[in-house]
Amino acid sequence: MTTSTRGSTHGTRGLPAVLVLEDGRSFRGRAYGAVGETFGEAVFNTGMSGYQETLTDPSYHRQVVVMTAPHIGNTGVNDEDPESQRIWVAGYVVRDPARVPSNWRAVRSLDEELVAQGVVGISGVDTRALTRHLRERGAMRVGIFSGDALPDEGTMLAKVRQAPEMAGADLSAQVATKEPYVVPAIGTKKFTVAAIDLGIKGMTPHRMAERGIEVHVLPATATVDDVYAVAPDGVFFSNGPGDPATADHAVSLMRGVLERKTPLFGICFGNQILGRALGFGTFKLKYG
């Protein structure tokens, strides 16, 4: 949902910032991360820790994530915990960012990482009030604007309402691997699983590998022939972003697996694909 113009890579927390929801409510704060403007679907995350995993989860592509935990960035950023090769969130909203990170594994601050990857954020926001508003009104489009000279709120609201909605968004191919790869089993190999990458998190095939599973991660565009070329004992459909109502290729692929009666399992988006493959429809939940 992002049509952002992410400005300066020299973000500073002293600059003003405004968060504007599509229903007209706004929150003022300070710039956090890159300076500029960004748009997406506003959703909240209640995790007390694991912000680095949240930021790099491909399922958050084109979403602006509001962190309900008040203190974010305390442990900095390391190079071992990301779930993918980049930050996927369209924007980031926090209440009290850490002034100085403190953890023996940290190699840089969260603020530095957001700046380096061009992610526009806002801090100093009453995230509890914002989360309660989203719980009552549901997920909606949002914009974050930061910098020395901000547009008037009418202009900002108009830009938010012009941003694309999540409904009808086909995003899996944008975040999935382009080439297949293998995560070898750790220890004795017990099974082979073909994992369809619709936005898979890096830890998912790793956890399977820990259990003796050799995981062949395949692109979202994989065919039935591609799946069975690896002689799988099971097929896995991953999590991912976007509207499952648009994922016709994944649905067709899953039906092909069902016809062959191969054991299959899925999580999040993959589970929604299973519902469609069995003939059910999907609809958007209130909270995203």
MOUR-V455247 format. One record per pair of residues at least 24 apart in sequence whose C-alpha atoms are under 10 Angstrom apart, sorted by the first residue. I is the first residue (numbers start at 1). J is the second residue. Records with the same first field share a line. If there is no record, write none. Layout:
BEGIN
I: J + J
END
This chain:
BEGIN
1: 38 + 39 + 40 + 41 + 42 + 61 + 62 + 63 + 64 + 90 + 141 + 142 + 163 + 164 + 165 + 166 + 167 + 169 + 171 + 242
2: 37 + 38 + 39 + 40 + 41 + 61 + 62 + 63 + 64 + 89 + 90 + 91 + 141 + 142 + 143 + 160 + 163 + 164 + 165 + 166
3: 37 + 38 + 39 + 40 + 62 + 90 + 143 + 159 + 160 + 162 + 163 + 164
4: 36 + 37 + 38 + 39 + 40 + 62 + 90 + 91 + 118 + 119 + 120 + 143 + 144 + 145 + 163
5: 35 + 36 + 37 + 38 + 39 + 118 + 120 + 145
6: 34 + 35 + 36 + 37 + 38 + 115 + 117 + 118 + 119 + 120 + 145 + 146
7: 34 + 35 + 36 + 37 + 38 + 115 + 118 + 119 + 120 + 146 + 147
8: 33 + 34 + 35 + 36 + 115 + 118 + 120 + 147
9: 33 + 34 + 35 + 36 + 112 + 114 + 115 + 116 + 117 + 118 + 119 + 120
10: 34 + 35 + 112 + 115 + 116 + 118
11: 35 + 36 + 111 + 112 + 114 + 115 + 116 + 118 + 119 + 120 + 121 + 146 + 147
12: 111 + 115 + 146 + 147
13: 97 + 111 + 121 + 122 + 123 + 124 + 146 + 147
14: 147 + 148
15: 122 + 146 + 147 + 148 + 149
16: 122 + 123 + 145 + 146 + 147 + 148 + 149 + 150
17: 120 + 121 + 122 + 123 + 124 + 125 + 144 + 145 + 146 + 147 + 148 + 149 + 150
18: 121 + 122 + 123 + 125 + 143 + 144 + 145 + 146 + 147 + 150 + 151 + 153 + 156
19: 93 + 121 + 122 + 123 + 125 + 142 + 143 + 144 + 145 + 146 + 153 + 156 + 157
20: 141 + 142 + 143 + 144 + 145 + 153 + 154 + 156 + 157 + 158 + 159 + 160
21: 130 + 134 + 139 + 140 + 141 + 142 + 143 + 144 + 156 + 157 + 160 + 161
22: 139 + 140 + 141 + 142 + 143 + 156 + 157 + 158 + 159 + 160 + 161 + 162 + 163
23: 137 + 140 + 141 + 142 + 157 + 160 + 161
24: 142 + 153 + 154 + 156 + 157 + 158 + 160 + 161
25: 130 + 133 + 142 + 153 + 157
26: 130 + 142 + 143 + 144 + 153 + 156 + 157
27: 122 + 124 + 125 + 126 + 127 + 129 + 130 + 144
28: 122 + 123 + 124 + 125 + 126 + 144 + 145 + 146
29: 93 + 94 + 95 + 121 + 122 + 123 + 124 + 125 + 126 + 146
30: 95 + 121 + 122 + 123 + 124 + 125 + 145 + 146 + 147
31: 93 + 120 + 121 + 122 + 123 + 124 + 144 + 145 + 146 + 147
32: 91 + 92 + 93 + 94 + 97 + 110 + 111 + 112 + 114 + 115 + 119 + 120 + 121 + 122 + 123 + 124 + 146
33: 91 + 92 + 110 + 111 + 112 + 113 + 114 + 115 + 116 + 117 + 118 + 119 + 120 + 121 + 122 + 123 + 146
34: 91 + 111 + 112 + 113 + 114 + 115 + 116 + 117 + 118 + 119 + 120 + 121 + 122 + 146 + 147
35: 115 + 118 + 119 + 120 + 121 + 122 + 144 + 145 + 146 + 147 + 148
36: 118 + 119 + 120 + 121 + 144 + 145 + 146 + 147 + 148 + 150
37: 90 + 91 + 119 + 120 + 121 + 143 + 144 + 145 + 146 + 147 + 150 + 156
38: 62 + 63 + 64 + 90 + 91 + 92 + 119 + 120 + 121 + 142 + 143 + 144 + 145 + 146 + 159 + 160 + 163
39: 63 + 64 + 90 + 91 + 120 + 141 + 142 + 143 + 144 + 145 + 159 + 160 + 161 + 162 + 163 + 164
40: 64 + 65 + 89 + 90 + 91 + 140 + 141 + 142 + 143 + 144 + 160 + 163 + 164 + 165 + 166
41: 65 + 89 + 90 + 91 + 139 + 140 + 141 + 142 + 143 + 160 + 163 + 164 + 165 + 166 + 288
42: 66 + 90 + 91 + 92 + 93 + 130 + 131 + 134 + 138 + 139 + 140 + 141 + 142 + 143 + 287 + 288
43: 67 + 93 + 130 + 131 + 134 + 135 + 138 + 139 + 140 + 141 + 142 + 287 + 288
44: 68 + 92 + 93 + 127 + 128 + 130 + 131 + 132 + 134 + 135 + 139 + 287 + 288
45: 69 + 131
46: 131
48: 72
49: 73 + 74 + 75
50: 75 + 81 + 82
51: 75 + 76 + 77 + 81 + 82 + 110
52: 76 + 77 + 78 + 79 + 80 + 81 + 82 + 83 + 87 + 110 + 113
53: 81 + 82 + 83 + 84 + 87 + 201 + 202 + 203
54: 82 + 83 + 87 + 88 + 89
55: 82 + 83 + 84 + 86 + 87 + 88 + 89 + 90 + 91 + 92 + 114 + 119
56: 81 + 82 + 83 + 84 + 85 + 86 + 87 + 88 + 89 + 201 + 202
57: 82 + 83 + 84 + 85 + 86 + 87 + 88 + 89 + 175 + 199 + 200 + 201 + 202 + 239 + 240 + 241
58: 83 + 84 + 85 + 86 + 87 + 88 + 89 + 171 + 172 + 174 + 175 + 176 + 198 + 199 + 200 + 201 + 202 + 239 + 240 + 241
59: 88 + 89 + 171 + 172 + 175 + 198 + 199 + 200 + 201 + 238 + 239 + 240 + 241 + 242 + 268 + 269
60: 87 + 88 + 89 + 90 + 91 + 199 + 240 + 241 + 242
61: 87 + 88 + 89 + 90 + 91 + 171 + 172 + 174 + 175 + 199 + 240 + 241 + 242
62: 88 + 89 + 90 + 91 + 164 + 165 + 166 + 169 + 171 + 241 + 242
63: 88 + 89 + 90 + 91 + 92 + 139 + 140 + 141 + 142 + 166 + 241 + 242 + 288
64: 88 + 89 + 90 + 91 + 92 + 93 + 120 + 121 + 140 + 141 + 142 + 143 + 144
65: 89 + 90 + 91 + 92 + 93 + 94 + 121
66: 91 + 92 + 93 + 94 + 95 + 121 + 122 + 125 + 127 + 128 + 130 + 131 + 134
67: 92 + 93 + 94 + 95 + 127 + 128 + 130 + 131
68: 93 + 94 + 95 + 126 + 127 + 128 + 129 + 130 + 131 + 132
69: 94 + 95 + 96 + 127 + 128
70: 94 + 95 + 96 + 97 + 98 + 124 + 125 + 126 + 127 + 128
71: 95 + 96 + 97 + 98
72: 96 + 97 + 98 + 99 + 101 + 110 + 123
73: 97 + 98 + 99 + 100 + 101 + 102 + 109 + 110 + 111
74: 98 + 99 + 100 + 101 + 102 + 103 + 106 + 109 + 110
75: 100 + 101 + 102 + 103 + 104 + 105 + 106 + 107 + 108 + 109 + 110
76: 100 + 101 + 102 + 103 + 104 + 105 + 106 + 107 + 108 + 109 + 110 + 111 + 112 + 113
77: 101 + 103 + 105 + 106 + 107 + 108 + 109 + 110 + 111 + 112 + 113
78: 103 + 104 + 105 + 106 + 107 + 108 + 109 + 110 + 113
79: 105 + 106 + 107 + 108
80: 105 + 106
81: 202 + 203
82: 201 + 202 + 203
83: 200 + 201 + 202 + 203 + 204
84: 175 + 199 + 200 + 201 + 202 + 203
85: 202
86: 117
87: 113 + 114 + 117 + 118 + 119
88: 117 + 119 + 175
89: 119 + 120
90: 118 + 119 + 120 + 121 + 143 + 144
91: 118 + 119 + 120 + 121 + 122 + 142 + 143 + 144
92: 119 + 120 + 121 + 122 + 123 + 144
93: 120 + 121 + 122 + 123 + 124 + 125 + 126 + 127 + 130 + 144
94: 121 + 122 + 123 + 124 + 125 + 126 + 127
95: 122 + 123 + 124 + 125 + 126 + 127 + 128
96: 123 + 124 + 125 + 126 + 127
97: 122 + 123 + 124
120: 144 + 145 + 146
121: 145 + 146
122: 146
134: 286 + 287 + 288
135: 286 + 287
136: 286 + 287
137: 286 + 287
138: 285 + 286 + 287 + 288
139: 166 + 284 + 285 + 286 + 287 + 288
140: 165 + 166 + 286 + 287 + 288
141: 165 + 166
165: 242
166: 241 + 242 + 243 + 284 + 288
167: 242 + 243 + 244 + 245 + 246 + 283 + 284
168: 242 + 243 + 244 + 245 + 246 + 247
169: 241 + 242 + 243 + 244 + 245 + 246 + 247
170: 241 + 242 + 243 + 244 + 245 + 246 + 247 + 248
171: 198 + 199 + 240 + 241 + 242 + 243 + 244 + 246 + 247
172: 197 + 198 + 199 + 200 + 219 + 220 + 221 + 239 + 240 + 241 + 242 + 243 + 244 + 246 + 247 + 250 + 269
173: 197 + 198 + 199 + 219 + 220 + 221 + 240 + 241 + 247
174: 198 + 199 + 220 + 241
175: 199 + 200 + 219 + 220 + 240 + 241
176: 200 + 201 + 217 + 218 + 219 + 220 + 221 + 240
177: 217 + 218 + 219 + 220 + 221
178: 218 + 219 + 220 + 221 + 222
179: 217 + 218 + 219 + 220 + 221 + 222
180: 216 + 217 + 218 + 219 + 220 + 222 + 226
181: 215 + 216 + 217 + 218 + 219
182: 214 + 215 + 216 + 217 + 218
183: 208 + 209 + 213 + 214 + 215 + 216 + 217
184: 208 + 209 + 210 + 212 + 213 + 214 + 215 + 216
185: 209 + 210 + 211 + 212 + 213 + 214 + 215
186: 210 + 211 + 212 + 213 + 214
187: 211 + 212 + 213
188: 212 + 213 + 214
189: 213 + 214
190: 214 + 233
191: 215 + 231 + 232 + 233 + 234
192: 216 + 230 + 231 + 232 + 233 + 234 + 235
193: 217 + 227 + 230 + 231 + 232 + 233 + 234 + 235 + 236 + 263 + 264
194: 218 + 226 + 227 + 228 + 229 + 230 + 231 + 232 + 233 + 234 + 235 + 236 + 237 + 264
195: 219 + 220 + 227 + 232 + 234 + 235 + 236 + 237 + 238 + 264 + 265 + 266
196: 220 + 221 + 222 + 223 + 227 + 235 + 236 + 237 + 238 + 239 + 250 + 253 + 254 + 266 + 270
197: 221 + 222 + 236 + 237 + 238 + 239 + 240 + 270
198: 237 + 238 + 239 + 240 + 241 + 242 + 247 + 250 + 269 + 270
199: 237 + 238 + 239 + 240 + 241 + 242 + 269 + 270
200: 237 + 238 + 239 + 240 + 241 + 267 + 269 + 270
201: 238 + 239 + 240
204: 238 + 239
205: 236 + 238
220: 247 + 249 + 250 + 253
221: 249 + 250 + 253
222: 249 + 250 + 253
223: 249 + 250 + 252 + 253 + 254 + 256
224: 252 + 253 + 254 + 255 + 256 + 257
225: 253 + 256
227: 253 + 256 + 257
228: 257 + 262
232: 262 + 263
233: 262 + 263 + 264
234: 261 + 262 + 263 + 264 + 265
235: 262 + 263 + 264 + 265 + 266
236: 263 + 264 + 265 + 266 + 267 + 270 + 271
237: 264 + 265 + 266 + 267 + 268 + 269 + 270 + 271 + 272 + 273 + 274
238: 265 + 266 + 267 + 268 + 269 + 270 + 271 + 273
239: 266 + 267 + 268 + 269 + 270 + 271 + 272 + 273
240: 267 + 268 + 269 + 270
241: 268 + 269
242: 269
243: 269 + 272 + 282 + 283 + 284
244: 269 + 270 + 271 + 272 + 273 + 275 + 276 + 281 + 282 + 283 + 284
245: 272 + 273 + 276 + 281 + 282 + 283 + 284
247: 272 + 273 + 276
248: 273 + 276 + 277
249: 273
250: 274 + 276 + 277
251: 275 + 276 + 277 + 278 + 279
252: 276 + 277
253: 277
254: 278
255: 279
END
